[in-house]
Amino acid sequence: MPPGGEHKAEVAPLSSEPVVGQQAPVRPRLEANEAILRARVLEELDHGSRFLEQRLTRLFPGFAGWLLNPLAGMAYRAVGRDEVVRRAQGQFDAVVGAAKLHPERPEAIFDGPMTAYLKHDEAWHRANRAHPRFPELEGTLREVYVARVEAVSALLHRGEGDTYRDLLRSAFPTREHASAVMEREFLYADRILAMAEAELDLLHAPPIVRAEVFRVLREAYAWYRGRMQQSLVDVWPAG
């Protein structure tokens, strides 16, 4: 889960969807840290969805363009902003459920929580399972999951304080440590994007707007990566 800057969290209601897999007893500190993380994730999803909407509006400018240009509607559905947000929330629930188990039962993260995570993964949802490189894609998605569980586990179990910034500084001793955790996830994201762009039928997308969709996704990825890197500078200004 990417690091970031200061955010004072209100205790948000937890998802009503049960987390798959056996849960370890929840301690008050874990519960408080989860609420801080959830608030942070919702904030980032809001920023990200607004960025996607702005980029699509720029790609197909004007209200009339949305109404009259069928490509705009196809691109919007292909990017699937609302679906991306909903699935990201489902992934967060799965990662948190696994992260609670991680220190005591690391093998348990490969049971139900991984299945729940993949069910909500955007690339997994759009993947062509008959493609020869699907096993490579699946393996990379599983690596992303493990990286996220380990990062969130550190924040849940070692984090202390009342803000996301507090959790980050207490869970990871230096900016370099936090950056290494973040870059591990971005390394896998680079690999997935490269595969999807090289293999035209690995992920389902309308061919007529495929180039536009991948342009928006690349720009969104670069924007998000830059945002996360800057957030580390904000938390550790001196480096």
N, C-alpha and C positions, 0 to 999 in steps of 0.2 A: 504494500500500500504506500503510495508515494508520500514522501515527507512534505511538510508545508509550514506555513507561518502561523502567527498567533490567531487563535479562534476560541472565544469563550463559549462553551457549549451549554445549551439547555438540555436537560435530560429528555431526549426524545423517546416516544413509545417504541418499544421493540416490535419487530415484525411479528405479525400474527401467524405467519407461515412457520411451522415447526422445522427446526434444523434436523437434517437427516443424520442419524448416527447417535450413539450414546453420548450424553453430555456429562462433563465433570461438574462437581458442585461449584456453583457460582459464588464467589466471595464478593463482598461489597466493593473492594477496589477494582476487581475485574469488571463489575457491572458499571461503575463510574467511568472507567477507561473506555468501555465499549460505547457508552453514550457520547463521549467526547469524539471518538473515532467516527461514529455514525453521523454526528453533526457535521464533521469535516467532510465526509464523503458526499453527503447531500449538498453541501455548499459547492464542492468541486463539480458535481454533476450538473448543478444549476448553471455554473459558469460555462461548462463544456457544451451544454445543450444550446445556450444562447450563442456561443461561437458558431456552432453548426448552422443554426438558423440564419445568422448574419451572412455566413459564406454562401449558403444556398440562395439567399435573397440577392447577393451580389452577382451570383452566377446567372440567375434568371431575374433581372431587375424589374421592379414595378408590380403592383397588384394585378394589372392586366396580364403581365407575363405569366403569373401563376395560374390565372384563369384560362388563358388561351394557349399557352405553350404546354403541350402534353409531356414534353421532355422534363419540364420542371417537376410535375407531379411524380413522374417515374423516378427522378433523381431523389426526390424527397422520401419516397417510399423505400428506395434502395438503401439510403443512408439510415432511415428508420429511427429518427431522433428519439421519439417517445419509447420505442421498443428498446433502444440502446440503454436509456435511463432505467427502464423497468428491469432489464436483464442485469444491469450493473448492480442494482439494489439486491437482486437475488444472489448474485455472486458474492456480494459483501456478506450476506447472511451465512452463506456456505463457508466462506473463509473464516469468519469469526467463530463459527461452530467448531471448525477444525482446529483453529488456533487455541481455543480453550483446552482442547485435549492434548495439544502438541507436546508440552514439556513432560507430562507423565506417560503418555501413550503415543509416541510419534508415529507408530505404524497405523494408528486409527484414522489418520487423515486420508488414507487411501481407501477407506471404506465408503460409506454413504456420502460424506461431504464432498468428495471429488466428483461423484456422479451428479450431485446437485449443482456443483460449480459449473461443470461442463454443460449441463442442461441450459444454463443461463448465459453461456459464452456466445458472443456474437459470431465469431469465426466458426465455432462448432455448429451453430445453428444454420449457417449458410454454406457449410462445406459440402462438397460433392464426394460422398464416401466411396464412390467407385473410381475415383482418381488415383493413379499410381502413387502420388505423393501424399495421399491422405494420411497414411501411418506416420510420416514425418511431421505433418501438421499436428496430428493428435499428440505425438510425443512432445512437441514444443509447447502445446497448450498445457500439458500436464506439468512441464517444467515451470511455466508461468504460475500455475496454481501453487506448487510447492514453494516457490520464491515468495509469493504473497502470504501464504500461511506463516512462513518463518518470520517475515517482517512484522506481521500483525501480532504474532505470538510475543515477539519482543516488546511491542508497545503495550499489549495487554498485561503481561506478567511483570515487566520491569519498569514500565512507565509510572511516573509519580507526578502529581500536580493537578491543576484545574483547567489547563488549556492544552490544545494539541502541541503547541510549542513546548510546554513543560514535559509532556510525554516523550516528545522526540529527543530533547536534550538529556533526559534521564535514561532513555532506552539505548541511545547510541552516544558513545562518549565524545566523538568528534564529527566534524562535517565530512571528513574523508570516509569515515565508517558509514555514515548515513548515505553518502553519495554512492558508495560501492553497492549498498543494498538496492538503491534506486536504479543504478545503471544495470544491475543484473536483470531486472525486469525489462528495461528498455532494450537490452540485447536480444531478448526473446521476441519482443515486439518488432524489432527490425527484421528478424528472421521471418516472422509471419508475413509482414508486409511485402518483403522481397519475394517470397514464395507466391503470394497471391497475385502480384503484378507479373511475375514470370509465367505463371500457369493460368491461362485465360479461363479455364473451366474448373479451377480448384474451388473457387467460391462463387456461389450463384449471385449474379447481378445482371440487370437488363443490358444486353450488349450495346444498345444504342446510346446509353448514358454511362457506360462503364468507365470511359476515360474521365468524365466529369466527377463521377463518384469517387474514384481513386485520387483525383486531384484534391477534392475536399478532405478526404480521409488523411492524405499526406500532410495537408496544411494543418488539420486539426491535431495530428500527432506532433508535428513540429512545435505548434503553439503550446500544447500541453507539456511537452518535454522542457521547453524553455521556461514555462511557468514553474515547474517543479524545481528546476535547477536554480532559478532565482530565489525560490522559497528557502533553499538551504543557505544562501547568502544572507537572507533576512534573519534566519535563526542563529547562524554563526557568522556575524559580520566580520570578525577578525580572521576568518579562515581556519 
